[in-house]
Amino acid sequence: MAEPIPVLKNYINGQWVASAATEFGEIHNPATGELLARVPLSPPVEVDAAAQAAKTAFWSWRSTPPLKRARQLMKLKDLLLQHYDEIAVTLTNEHGKIKAEAGMELQRAIENIEVASGAPSLMMGHNLEDVAGGIDEYAIRQPVGVFASLNPFNFPAMIPFWSLPYAVACGDCQIVKPSPRVAMTQAKIFELIDQAGFPPGVLNLVHGGADAANALMAHPAICGISFVGSTPVGRHVYETSAKYGKRVQVQAGAKNWGVVMPDANLEKSVENIIASAYDCTGQRCLALAGILCVGDTYNKLKPLLKDGIARRKIGYGLDDQVAMGPIISPEAQQRVADFVDSGLQDGAGLLVDGRDVHVKGYPKGYWVGHYVFEDVTPKMRIAREEIFGPVLCMIPVKSFDEAMQVIHNSPFGNAANLYTTSGATARRFKYEARCGNLGINIGVPAPMAMFHFAGTKQSFFGDLHAQGRDAFKFFTEETIVIVRWF
C-alpha cells in the first residue's frame, strides 16, 4: 500500500498547525515527476493568526538583550550544520538543482545568520554632547514590530535568510511565506527553529499563494514586507505594501550581461561563463543571460563554449556526476521552449541546441538542455526579456562603448560583468555600468552576507536592500533622543 502524500502544516505561535485550507498546491520532484507533498493555500484567517501571535510576542522579544537574541540564532546555525546533508537532499528533491548547489545555497543562509549575529555592534547608534547648552542628543536603533517575507522558488533555503535572521537579531518578529512550489525545505528548517527554542510567536511559517501574500501585505499588524521574485509581481508587492503604509524591499527581475573584451583570458573565462549561465538550470536572478563579445572574441568563444558544454552531464541532482538538473516545472519547461521558438523566428541561430533532451531512467523529469544562441541582436525578445532557464545569448559588438550601450538600454539593472585583463577597462566598467552588482572576471557577482544585495532600475523597488547593513537599517527605526537634566 502506497504511503499517503504528506500535507504540510503551518507553524504559528510555536506550534505546528494543520491548515483549514480547501485548496492545495502540489510539490513534485522535477527529476522524477513524483508527487512529494501537498501545500495548503492558507486562508487570510491563518495569516491573521500568525500576525497576531507575532504581535503578541514582539514586546518580550524586543526587550530581550541583543546578545541573547544573537545566541539564539547561533543555536539555529548549529542545528543547520548538523542537518546540512538532510536539508540539501530535500532541497534537491523538491527543486531539482544538484546537491552541490543546494549545499552552497544552505551555506549562504548560514552566513546570513553569522552576519546577523553581529547585531550587538551593528545596531549601535551615535551621539553628540552639547548640541546646545546642557543638552545632549542621541540616535538609537530600535526594533519596529512584525515583518513578513514573500519568497521565490529558486532558492528556498537561502532567500528567506536574507531577512529572517536580521529581523530576529534586531528584535522584530517574522512571518515566512515560502513559495508553494518548494515549501518542504522551509518546513524542515522550521523544525530546527522549533528545536532551537525561539519564544512562541517570534518566528512563524504560513504556507499559501497569492491570497496569503495579499493578506500579509494588507495586515495592520505587519510593519514591513521583504520580497524576491519577478518584476511584474514585485511592482504589485511594492505598490500594495506602500498603499498600506508598510516599509518594503523588493528584489525583482533581471537580464544580466557580460562583456568579453579582446584581452580577456578566454580559456580561463569560458568555464566561468558556462557555470554562470547554466548552474541552477539558469533559474537565478544573477544568471548570466548573454555575453557581448567585443571584436574577435565572438568567433573565438564559440568552439570553447561548445566544448565546455559538451562535457556537462544533465540528470538527477543527487548524482555527483551531474552538472545540471531539471527545471522546476512543466510550465517552466514550456516557457523555455517558447523563448527558443521566438529566438529562431527572429533570426537567431542555435550554436548549442538543448531540445529533445532525455535522461535515462527518468522519463517523467522536466528536462531542458543547454542552449547557446548566436547571431542575436539587442532588439530580439530573447535579448530583452528574462527567460529564467539555461539559455545564453551571444551578441557581437564592435567596441566596449557599444557593449555598454546594450547594458544601459536594458530596463533591468541587477548585474553585469566584464571579462578582461585590463585594469583601466575594469575601472571604466565599474564607473559607468549602471547595475547594482558588478563582476570583474566573475559571471555571478553574488554579494556575501556582510554586503547588501544590490539592484537598480526595474530590478529593485525600495530604499534598503536585503542583507548586510541595509538589512539592519530596514529592520530598525532610528530614534532621536534629546536630553536635558536640570
LUMKE-6229 format. One line per field, with one value per residue (C-alpha): residue number from 0; z, y, x; residue in one letter. Coordinates in nm, 3 decimals. Layout:
N
nr (NUM | ...) $
zz (Z | ...) $
yy (Y | ...) $
xx (X | ...) $
rest (A | ...) $
***
This chain:
486
nr (0 | 1 | 2 | 3 | 4 | 5 | 6 | 7 | 8 | 9 | 10 | 11 | 12 | 13 | 14 | 15 | 16 | 17 | 18 | 19 | 20 | 21 | 22 | 23 | 24 | 25 | 26 | 27 | 28 | 29 | 30 | 31 | 32 | 33 | 34 | 35 | 36 | 37 | 38 | 39 | 40 | 41 | 42 | 43 | 44 | 45 | 46 | 47 | 48 | 49 | 50 | 51 | 52 | 53 | 54 | 55 | 56 | 57 | 58 | 59 | 60 | 61 | 62 | 63 | 64 | 65 | 66 | 67 | 68 | 69 | 70 | 71 | 72 | 73 | 74 | 75 | 76 | 77 | 78 | 79 | 80 | 81 | 82 | 83 | 84 | 85 | 86 | 87 | 88 | 89 | 90 | 91 | 92 | 93 | 94 | 95 | 96 | 97 | 98 | 99 | 100 | 101 | 102 | 103 | 104 | 105 | 106 | 107 | 108 | 109 | 110 | 111 | 112 | 113 | 114 | 115 | 116 | 117 | 118 | 119 | 120 | 121 | 122 | 123 | 124 | 125 | 126 | 127 | 128 | 129 | 130 | 131 | 132 | 133 | 134 | 135 | 136 | 137 | 138 | 139 | 140 | 141 | 142 | 143 | 144 | 145 | 146 | 147 | 148 | 149 | 150 | 151 | 152 | 153 | 154 | 155 | 156 | 157 | 158 | 159 | 160 | 161 | 162 | 163 | 164 | 165 | 166 | 167 | 168 | 169 | 170 | 171 | 172 | 173 | 174 | 175 | 176 | 177 | 178 | 179 | 180 | 181 | 182 | 183 | 184 | 185 | 186 | 187 | 188 | 189 | 190 | 191 | 192 | 193 | 194 | 195 | 196 | 197 | 198 | 199 | 200 | 201 | 202 | 203 | 204 | 205 | 206 | 207 | 208 | 209 | 210 | 211 | 212 | 213 | 214 | 215 | 216 | 217 | 218 | 219 | 220 | 221 | 222 | 223 | 224 | 225 | 226 | 227 | 228 | 229 | 230 | 231 | 232 | 233 | 234 | 235 | 236 | 237 | 238 | 239 | 240 | 241 | 242 | 243 | 244 | 245 | 246 | 247 | 248 | 249 | 250 | 251 | 252 | 253 | 254 | 255 | 256 | 257 | 258 | 259 | 260 | 261 | 262 | 263 | 264 | 265 | 266 | 267 | 268 | 269 | 270 | 271 | 272 | 273 | 274 | 275 | 276 | 277 | 278 | 279 | 280 | 281 | 282 | 283 | 284 | 285 | 286 | 287 | 288 | 289 | 290 | 291 | 292 | 293 | 294 | 295 | 296 | 297 | 298 | 299 | 300 | 301 | 302 | 303 | 304 | 305 | 306 | 307 | 308 | 309 | 310 | 311 | 312 | 313 | 314 | 315 | 316 | 317 | 318 | 319 | 320 | 321 | 322 | 323 | 324 | 325 | 326 | 327 | 328 | 329 | 330 | 331 | 332 | 333 | 334 | 335 | 336 | 337 | 338 | 339 | 340 | 341 | 342 | 343 | 344 | 345 | 346 | 347 | 348 | 349 | 350 | 351 | 352 | 353 | 354 | 355 | 356 | 357 | 358 | 359 | 360 | 361 | 362 | 363 | 364 | 365 | 366 | 367 | 368 | 369 | 370 | 371 | 372 | 373 | 374 | 375 | 376 | 377 | 378 | 379 | 380 | 381 | 382 | 383 | 384 | 385 | 386 | 387 | 388 | 389 | 390 | 391 | 392 | 393 | 394 | 395 | 396 | 397 | 398 | 399 | 400 | 401 | 402 | 403 | 404 | 405 | 406 | 407 | 408 | 409 | 410 | 411 | 412 | 413 | 414 | 415 | 416 | 417 | 418 | 419 | 420 | 421 | 422 | 423 | 424 | 425 | 426 | 427 | 428 | 429 | 430 | 431 | 432 | 433 | 434 | 435 | 436 | 437 | 438 | 439 | 440 | 441 | 442 | 443 | 444 | 445 | 446 | 447 | 448 | 449 | 450 | 451 | 452 | 453 | 454 | 455 | 456 | 457 | 458 | 459 | 460 | 461 | 462 | 463 | 464 | 465 | 466 | 467 | 468 | 469 | 470 | 471 | 472 | 473 | 474 | 475 | 476 | 477 | 478 | 479 | 480 | 481 | 482 | 483 | 484 | 485) $
zz (0.000 | -0.103 | 0.163 | 0.197 | 0.048 | 0.335 | 0.374 | 0.508 | 0.821 | 0.925 | 1.221 | 1.427 | 1.781 | 1.842 | 1.731 | 1.416 | 1.300 | 1.028 | 0.786 | 0.723 | 0.355 | 0.094 | -0.189 | -0.210 | -0.423 | -0.513 | -0.487 | -0.748 | -0.781 | -1.109 | -1.193 | -1.148 | -1.162 | -0.827 | -0.603 | -0.280 | -0.075 | -0.080 | 0.032 | 0.189 | 0.030 | 0.367 | 0.401 | 0.541 | 0.884 | 0.927 | 0.816 | 1.086 | 1.347 | 1.264 | 1.265 | 1.599 | 1.750 | 1.628 | 1.753 | 2.097 | 2.106 | 1.991 | 2.312 | 2.507 | 2.220 | 2.166 | 2.535 | 2.508 | 2.503 | 2.155 | 2.281 | 2.388 | 2.056 | 1.875 | 2.083 | 1.992 | 1.624 | 1.675 | 1.818 | 1.492 | 1.298 | 1.485 | 1.409 | 1.040 | 1.028 | 1.199 | 0.943 | 0.646 | 0.425 | 0.504 | 0.407 | 0.089 | -0.021 | 0.050 | -0.148 | -0.444 | -0.449 | -0.449 | -0.662 | -0.899 | -0.855 | -0.799 | -0.443 | -0.452 | -0.544 | -0.265 | -0.019 | -0.133 | -0.100 | 0.256 | 0.332 | 0.218 | 0.455 | 0.741 | 0.652 | 0.689 | 1.039 | 1.118 | 0.995 | 1.167 | 1.492 | 1.488 | 1.586 | 1.921 | 1.725 | 1.404 | 1.586 | 1.767 | 1.725 | 1.768 | 1.998 | 2.046 | 2.371 | 2.400 | 2.085 | 2.283 | 2.629 | 2.870 | 2.609 | 2.463 | 2.160 | 2.073 | 1.774 | 1.875 | 1.665 | 1.790 | 1.654 | 1.467 | 1.509 | 1.285 | 0.936 | 0.664 | 0.378 | 0.045 | -0.109 | -0.459 | -0.565 | -0.691 | -0.356 | -0.094 | 0.179 | 0.121 | 0.030 | 0.344 | 0.533 | 0.356 | 0.605 | 0.882 | 1.089 | 1.060 | 1.177 | 1.470 | 1.564 | 1.562 | 1.797 | 1.542 | 1.479 | 1.138 | 0.928 | 0.642 | 0.339 | 0.119 | -0.244 | -0.257 | -0.528 | -0.284 | 0.067 | 0.210 | 0.264 | 0.488 | 0.670 | 0.754 | 0.861 | 1.084 | 1.257 | 1.357 | 1.451 | 1.686 | 1.833 | 1.877 | 2.131 | 1.997 | 2.205 | 2.060 | 1.800 | 1.720 | 1.403 | 1.210 | 0.887 | 0.675 | 0.350 | 0.070 | -0.264 | -0.382 | -0.134 | 0.162 | 0.020 | -0.027 | 0.325 | 0.466 | 0.272 | 0.397 | 0.760 | 1.002 | 1.249 | 0.989 | 0.954 | 0.653 | 0.363 | 0.206 | -0.142 | -0.404 | -0.742 | -1.086 | -1.176 | -1.251 | -0.920 | -0.740 | -0.867 | -0.730 | -0.393 | -0.378 | -0.466 | -0.245 | 0.058 | 0.024 | -0.001 | 0.341 | 0.487 | 0.509 | 0.455 | 0.172 | -0.003 | -0.342 | -0.521 | -0.868 | -1.215 | -1.427 | -1.763 | -1.691 | -1.950 | -1.957 | -2.170 | -2.313 | -2.415 | -2.674 | -2.400 | -2.181 | -2.090 | -2.279 | -2.171 | -1.805 | -1.860 | -2.054 | -1.760 | -1.552 | -1.835 | -1.862 | -1.488 | -1.463 | -1.736 | -1.653 | -1.282 | -1.107 | -1.459 | -1.519 | -1.256 | -1.060 | -1.077 | -1.119 | -1.401 | -1.697 | -1.969 | -2.251 | -2.350 | -2.552 | -2.748 | -2.843 | -3.167 | -3.250 | -2.920 | -3.079 | -3.309 | -3.064 | -2.790 | -2.996 | -3.006 | -2.643 | -2.534 | -2.739 | -2.600 | -2.240 | -2.256 | -2.418 | -2.103 | -1.876 | -1.774 | -1.728 | -1.478 | -1.127 | -0.887 | -0.633 | -0.886 | -0.812 | -1.181 | -1.285 | -1.366 | -1.434 | -1.306 | -1.438 | -1.448 | -1.178 | -1.361 | -1.693 | -1.724 | -1.691 | -1.942 | -2.189 | -2.120 | -2.227 | -2.538 | -2.627 | -2.594 | -2.810 | -3.080 | -3.053 | -3.098 | -3.406 | -3.556 | -3.502 | -3.696 | -3.426 | -3.468 | -3.219 | -3.164 | -2.895 | -2.926 | -2.599 | -2.745 | -2.714 | -2.404 | -2.238 | -1.920 | -1.895 | -1.611 | -1.559 | -1.843 | -1.642 | -1.550 | -1.657 | -1.863 | -2.062 | -2.230 | -2.258 | -2.523 | -2.686 | -2.933 | -3.189 | -3.425 | -3.160 | -3.181 | -2.884 | -3.018 | -3.013 | -2.741 | -2.617 | -2.561 | -2.384 | -2.153 | -1.857 | -1.962 | -1.628 | -1.789 | -1.933 | -2.237 | -2.322 | -2.596 | -2.790 | -2.941 | -3.144 | -3.078 | -3.221 | -2.906 | -2.529 | -2.581 | -2.793 | -2.529 | -2.256 | -2.462 | -2.460 | -2.081 | -2.038 | -2.268 | -2.061 | -1.823 | -1.570 | -1.351 | -1.138 | -1.251 | -1.521 | -1.552 | -1.752 | -1.870 | -1.918 | -1.813 | -1.827 | -1.502 | -1.693 | -1.870 | -1.545 | -1.370 | -1.651 | -1.637 | -1.260 | -1.306 | -1.591 | -1.566 | -1.411 | -1.238 | -0.869 | -0.868 | -1.085 | -1.152 | -1.292 | -1.435 | -1.219 | -1.403 | -1.098 | -0.864 | -0.570 | -0.265 | 0.052 | 0.352 | 0.501 | 0.186 | 0.068 | -0.237 | -0.473 | -0.782 | -0.982 | -1.234 | -1.261 | -1.068 | -0.735 | -0.571 | -0.237 | -0.047 | 0.155 | 0.007 | 0.154 | 0.362 | 0.530 | 0.677 | 0.470 | 0.649 | 0.991 | 0.877 | 0.728 | 1.042 | 1.285 | 1.339 | 1.411 | 1.705 | 1.817 | 2.190 | 2.313 | 2.682 | 2.930 | 3.308 | 3.547) $
yy (0.000 | 0.338 | 0.588 | 0.877 | 1.205 | 1.439 | 1.770 | 2.046 | 2.235 | 2.596 | 2.691 | 2.955 | 3.072 | 2.793 | 2.516 | 2.309 | 2.372 | 2.193 | 2.445 | 2.473 | 2.542 | 2.399 | 2.445 | 2.292 | 2.321 | 2.022 | 1.972 | 1.738 | 1.611 | 1.778 | 1.487 | 1.209 | 1.379 | 1.213 | 1.392 | 1.468 | 1.677 | 1.894 | 2.255 | 2.431 | 2.763 | 2.912 | 3.146 | 3.501 | 3.391 | 3.187 | 3.481 | 3.682 | 3.415 | 3.433 | 3.812 | 3.831 | 3.575 | 3.775 | 4.100 | 3.948 | 3.810 | 4.133 | 4.331 | 4.048 | 3.964 | 4.331 | 4.352 | 4.055 | 4.183 | 4.170 | 3.935 | 3.680 | 3.714 | 3.652 | 3.342 | 3.205 | 3.247 | 3.066 | 2.770 | 2.761 | 2.779 | 2.474 | 2.278 | 2.370 | 2.242 | 1.917 | 1.862 | 2.009 | 1.699 | 1.619 | 1.969 | 1.964 | 1.638 | 1.776 | 2.090 | 1.890 | 1.663 | 1.943 | 2.197 | 1.993 | 2.172 | 1.950 | 1.863 | 2.063 | 2.375 | 2.300 | 2.278 | 2.608 | 2.770 | 2.647 | 2.778 | 3.125 | 3.102 | 3.018 | 3.310 | 3.544 | 3.407 | 3.476 | 3.835 | 3.899 | 3.774 | 4.087 | 4.287 | 4.399 | 4.604 | 4.675 | 4.813 | 5.074 | 5.435 | 5.758 | 6.059 | 6.413 | 6.601 | 6.968 | 7.010 | 7.314 | 7.435 | 7.142 | 6.934 | 6.602 | 6.421 | 6.052 | 5.843 | 5.487 | 5.192 | 5.022 | 4.725 | 4.807 | 4.517 | 4.237 | 4.170 | 3.918 | 3.773 | 3.655 | 3.413 | 3.269 | 2.909 | 2.929 | 2.947 | 2.801 | 2.779 | 3.095 | 3.376 | 3.358 | 3.412 | 3.741 | 3.874 | 3.621 | 3.637 | 4.017 | 4.069 | 3.833 | 3.978 | 4.331 | 4.233 | 4.204 | 3.908 | 3.743 | 3.554 | 3.349 | 3.255 | 3.017 | 2.951 | 2.675 | 2.509 | 2.436 | 2.459 | 2.142 | 2.298 | 2.575 | 2.327 | 2.124 | 2.437 | 2.541 | 2.203 | 2.316 | 2.662 | 2.488 | 2.283 | 2.597 | 2.723 | 3.061 | 3.204 | 3.131 | 3.384 | 3.521 | 3.311 | 3.184 | 2.986 | 3.030 | 2.840 | 2.985 | 3.154 | 3.498 | 3.531 | 3.471 | 3.715 | 3.985 | 3.925 | 3.971 | 4.296 | 4.432 | 4.320 | 4.615 | 4.434 | 4.387 | 4.673 | 4.565 | 4.323 | 4.161 | 4.017 | 3.844 | 3.749 | 3.874 | 4.241 | 4.238 | 4.071 | 4.282 | 4.600 | 4.479 | 4.397 | 4.737 | 4.932 | 4.727 | 4.730 | 5.105 | 5.161 | 5.001 | 5.213 | 4.943 | 4.968 | 4.735 | 4.591 | 4.428 | 4.242 | 4.188 | 4.054 | 4.069 | 4.040 | 4.018 | 4.078 | 4.001 | 4.197 | 3.989 | 4.205 | 4.105 | 4.095 | 3.855 | 3.519 | 3.315 | 2.972 | 3.065 | 3.274 | 3.019 | 2.782 | 3.076 | 3.187 | 2.838 | 2.798 | 3.148 | 3.076 | 2.718 | 2.646 | 2.606 | 2.543 | 2.919 | 2.979 | 3.260 | 3.635 | 3.673 | 3.418 | 3.529 | 3.570 | 3.696 | 3.785 | 4.091 | 3.981 | 4.268 | 4.231 | 3.885 | 3.728 | 3.632 | 3.368 | 3.262 | 3.185 | 2.967 | 2.649 | 2.693 | 2.717 | 2.414 | 2.202 | 2.310 | 2.249 | 1.909 | 1.792 | 1.875 | 1.595 | 1.656 | 1.443 | 1.386 | 1.629 | 1.357 | 1.206 | 1.353 | 1.342 | 1.570 | 1.935 | 2.050 | 1.921 | 1.961 | 2.282 | 2.345 | 2.254 | 2.160 | 2.523 | 2.645 | 2.381 | 2.514 | 2.874 | 2.793 | 2.617 | 2.922 | 3.153 | 2.920 | 2.927 | 3.306 | 3.335 | 3.115 | 3.304 | 3.634 | 3.505 | 3.390 | 3.056 | 2.778 | 2.721 | 2.468 | 2.312 | 2.189 | 2.049 | 1.685 | 1.609 | 1.277 | 1.137 | 0.759 | 0.623 | 0.944 | 0.972 | 1.197 | 1.459 | 1.822 | 1.818 | 2.104 | 2.121 | 2.387 | 2.649 | 2.899 | 3.143 | 3.309 | 3.599 | 3.765 | 4.134 | 4.354 | 4.402 | 4.032 | 3.910 | 3.660 | 3.955 | 4.176 | 3.954 | 3.738 | 3.372 | 3.209 | 2.900 | 2.764 | 2.993 | 3.203 | 3.469 | 3.585 | 3.933 | 4.054 | 4.419 | 4.638 | 4.816 | 4.849 | 5.152 | 4.954 | 4.680 | 4.933 | 5.079 | 4.740 | 4.726 | 5.083 | 5.030 | 4.736 | 4.815 | 4.585 | 4.666 | 4.362 | 4.258 | 4.297 | 4.163 | 4.217 | 3.971 | 4.148 | 4.162 | 4.543 | 4.735 | 5.054 | 4.889 | 4.734 | 5.071 | 5.230 | 4.946 | 4.985 | 5.360 | 5.352 | 5.033 | 5.114 | 4.786 | 4.705 | 4.405 | 4.419 | 4.142 | 4.164 | 3.820 | 3.688 | 3.600 | 3.583 | 3.872 | 3.743 | 3.962 | 3.797 | 3.829 | 4.125 | 4.328 | 4.421 | 4.251 | 4.546 | 4.618 | 4.918 | 5.019 | 4.756 | 4.502 | 4.670 | 4.871 | 5.037 | 5.217 | 4.948 | 4.619 | 4.269 | 4.154 | 4.345 | 4.693 | 4.771 | 4.489 | 4.633 | 4.968 | 4.809 | 4.617 | 4.904 | 5.257 | 5.523 | 5.713 | 6.052 | 6.123 | 6.476 | 6.504 | 6.787 | 6.749 | 7.033) $
xx (0.000 | 0.138 | 0.240 | -0.008 | 0.109 | 0.204 | 0.024 | 0.247 | 0.146 | 0.181 | 0.399 | 0.218 | 0.291 | 0.540 | 0.301 | 0.256 | -0.099 | -0.296 | -0.441 | -0.815 | -0.739 | -0.972 | -0.721 | -0.375 | -0.066 | 0.148 | 0.522 | 0.667 | 1.021 | 1.129 | 1.359 | 1.104 | 0.765 | 0.681 | 0.432 | 0.619 | 0.375 | 0.067 | 0.086 | -0.215 | -0.307 | -0.380 | -0.680 | -0.643 | -0.767 | -0.448 | -0.237 | -0.415 | -0.341 | 0.032 | 0.031 | -0.146 | 0.092 | 0.391 | 0.241 | 0.188 | 0.544 | 0.707 | 0.746 | 0.902 | 1.139 | 1.217 | 1.312 | 1.549 | 1.910 | 2.069 | 2.342 | 2.079 | 1.898 | 2.228 | 2.297 | 1.955 | 2.042 | 2.372 | 2.180 | 1.988 | 2.315 | 2.448 | 2.130 | 2.150 | 2.507 | 2.404 | 2.126 | 2.313 | 2.304 | 1.941 | 1.827 | 2.036 | 1.873 | 1.525 | 1.607 | 1.738 | 1.436 | 1.179 | 1.367 | 1.582 | 1.916 | 2.216 | 2.309 | 2.634 | 2.433 | 2.185 | 2.472 | 2.621 | 2.280 | 2.242 | 2.590 | 2.479 | 2.182 | 2.417 | 2.644 | 2.347 | 2.292 | 2.657 | 2.637 | 2.303 | 2.453 | 2.668 | 2.360 | 2.505 | 2.760 | 2.571 | 2.264 | 2.470 | 2.362 | 2.557 | 2.553 | 2.675 | 2.712 | 2.620 | 2.415 | 2.301 | 2.388 | 2.346 | 2.162 | 2.283 | 2.141 | 2.137 | 2.034 | 1.944 | 1.828 | 1.513 | 1.314 | 0.994 | 0.749 | 0.627 | 0.767 | 0.682 | 0.884 | 0.743 | 0.990 | 1.051 | 1.106 | 1.463 | 1.650 | 1.414 | 1.679 | 1.882 | 1.643 | 1.424 | 1.751 | 1.811 | 1.556 | 1.476 | 1.798 | 1.822 | 1.464 | 1.518 | 1.858 | 1.715 | 1.431 | 1.149 | 0.919 | 0.891 | 0.637 | 0.783 | 0.573 | 0.771 | 0.686 | 0.423 | 0.636 | 0.922 | 0.778 | 0.937 | 1.279 | 1.145 | 0.921 | 1.231 | 1.421 | 1.131 | 1.154 | 1.504 | 1.378 | 1.134 | 1.421 | 1.633 | 1.378 | 1.274 | 0.987 | 0.640 | 0.533 | 0.878 | 0.906 | 0.604 | 0.560 | 0.247 | 0.204 | -0.003 | -0.034 | -0.138 | -0.426 | -0.195 | 0.061 | -0.202 | -0.333 | 0.019 | 0.064 | -0.267 | -0.249 | -0.238 | -0.010 | 0.265 | 0.514 | 0.717 | 0.746 | 1.054 | 1.003 | 1.216 | 1.069 | 0.978 | 0.947 | 0.570 | 0.488 | 0.747 | 0.586 | 0.250 | 0.409 | 0.578 | 0.264 | 0.031 | 0.260 | 0.316 | -0.059 | -0.096 | 0.184 | 0.449 | 0.821 | 0.913 | 1.218 | 1.163 | 1.443 | 1.299 | 1.379 | 1.691 | 1.861 | 2.232 | 2.502 | 2.871 | 3.117 | 3.405 | 3.700 | 3.965 | 4.228 | 4.028 | 4.179 | 3.922 | 4.046 | 4.001 | 3.688 | 3.486 | 3.430 | 3.307 | 3.077 | 2.930 | 2.877 | 2.729 | 2.475 | 2.375 | 2.422 | 2.084 | 1.949 | 1.968 | 1.699 | 1.861 | 1.832 | 2.208 | 2.237 | 2.445 | 2.184 | 2.404 | 2.758 | 2.855 | 3.158 | 3.388 | 3.581 | 3.715 | 3.608 | 3.276 | 3.426 | 3.697 | 3.444 | 3.211 | 3.421 | 3.524 | 3.160 | 3.060 | 3.342 | 3.280 | 2.906 | 2.957 | 3.138 | 2.843 | 2.608 | 2.236 | 2.047 | 1.913 | 2.080 | 2.167 | 2.409 | 2.753 | 2.848 | 2.560 | 2.631 | 2.273 | 1.943 | 1.586 | 1.388 | 1.129 | 0.805 | 0.644 | 0.530 | 0.890 | 0.995 | 0.739 | 0.844 | 1.200 | 1.070 | 0.860 | 1.161 | 1.368 | 1.099 | 1.086 | 1.463 | 1.461 | 1.168 | 1.354 | 1.655 | 1.894 | 2.070 | 2.142 | 2.512 | 2.415 | 2.069 | 1.917 | 1.596 | 1.491 | 1.696 | 1.621 | 1.773 | 1.791 | 1.582 | 1.384 | 1.131 | 0.897 | 1.156 | 1.127 | 1.444 | 1.587 | 1.925 | 2.192 | 2.117 | 2.352 | 2.202 | 2.430 | 2.357 | 2.142 | 2.055 | 1.956 | 1.603 | 1.514 | 1.281 | 1.540 | 1.778 | 1.523 | 1.320 | 1.416 | 1.399 | 1.487 | 1.630 | 1.958 | 1.971 | 2.279 | 2.270 | 2.577 | 2.583 | 2.883 | 2.974 | 3.249 | 3.358 | 3.333 | 3.109 | 2.865 | 2.853 | 2.783 | 2.500 | 2.324 | 2.354 | 2.233 | 1.934 | 1.808 | 1.521 | 1.689 | 1.987 | 2.054 | 2.402 | 2.666 | 3.017 | 3.333 | 3.597 | 3.929 | 4.293 | 4.297 | 4.272 | 4.188 | 3.893 | 3.777 | 3.783 | 3.584 | 3.331 | 3.293 | 3.250 | 2.995 | 2.789 | 2.450 | 2.380 | 2.366 | 2.602 | 2.914 | 3.165 | 3.516 | 3.600 | 3.315 | 2.995 | 2.767 | 2.860 | 2.656 | 2.721 | 2.842 | 2.611 | 2.801 | 2.719 | 2.371 | 2.223 | 2.206 | 1.997 | 1.879 | 1.615 | 1.337 | 1.543 | 1.475 | 1.196 | 1.251 | 1.525 | 1.702 | 1.819 | 1.842 | 2.140 | 2.421 | 2.397 | 2.089 | 1.905 | 1.988 | 1.850 | 1.538 | 1.451 | 1.507 | 1.385 | 1.645 | 1.502 | 1.631 | 1.656 | 1.729 | 1.815 | 1.843 | 1.878 | 1.807) $
rest (M | A | E | P | I | P | V | L | K | N | Y | I | N | G | Q | W | V | A | S | A | A | T | E | F | G | E | I | H | N | P | A | T | G | E | L | L | A | R | V | P | L | S | P | P | V | E | V | D | A | A | A | Q | A | A | K | T | A | F | W | S | W | R | S | T | P | P | L | K | R | A | R | Q | L | M | K | L | K | D | L | L | L | Q | H | Y | D | E | I | A | V | T | L | T | N | E | H | G | K | I | K | A | E | A | G | M | E | L | Q | R | A | I | E | N | I | E | V | A | S | G | A | P | S | L | M | M | G | H | N | L | E | D | V | A | G | G | I | D | E | Y | A | I | R | Q | P | V | G | V | F | A | S | L | N | P | F | N | F | P | A | M | I | P | F | W | S | L | P | Y | A | V | A | C | G | D | C | Q | I | V | K | P | S | P | R | V | A | M | T | Q | A | K | I | F | E | L | I | D | Q | A | G | F | P | P | G | V | L | N | L | V | H | G | G | A | D | A | A | N | A | L | M | A | H | P | A | I | C | G | I | S | F | V | G | S | T | P | V | G | R | H | V | Y | E | T | S | A | K | Y | G | K | R | V | Q | V | Q | A | G | A | K | N | W | G | V | V | M | P | D | A | N | L | E | K | S | V | E | N | I | I | A | S | A | Y | D | C | T | G | Q | R | C | L | A | L | A | G | I | L | C | V | G | D | T | Y | N | K | L | K | P | L | L | K | D | G | I | A | R | R | K | I | G | Y | G | L | D | D | Q | V | A | M | G | P | I | I | S | P | E | A | Q | Q | R | V | A | D | F | V | D | S | G | L | Q | D | G | A | G | L | L | V | D | G | R | D | V | H | V | K | G | Y | P | K | G | Y | W | V | G | H | Y | V | F | E | D | V | T | P | K | M | R | I | A | R | E | E | I | F | G | P | V | L | C | M | I | P | V | K | S | F | D | E | A | M | Q | V | I | H | N | S | P | F | G | N | A | A | N | L | Y | T | T | S | G | A | T | A | R | R | F | K | Y | E | A | R | C | G | N | L | G | I | N | I | G | V | P | A | P | M | A | M | F | H | F | A | G | T | K | Q | S | F | F | G | D | L | H | A | Q | G | R | D | A | F | K | F | F | T | E | E | T | I | V | I | V | R | W | F) $
***
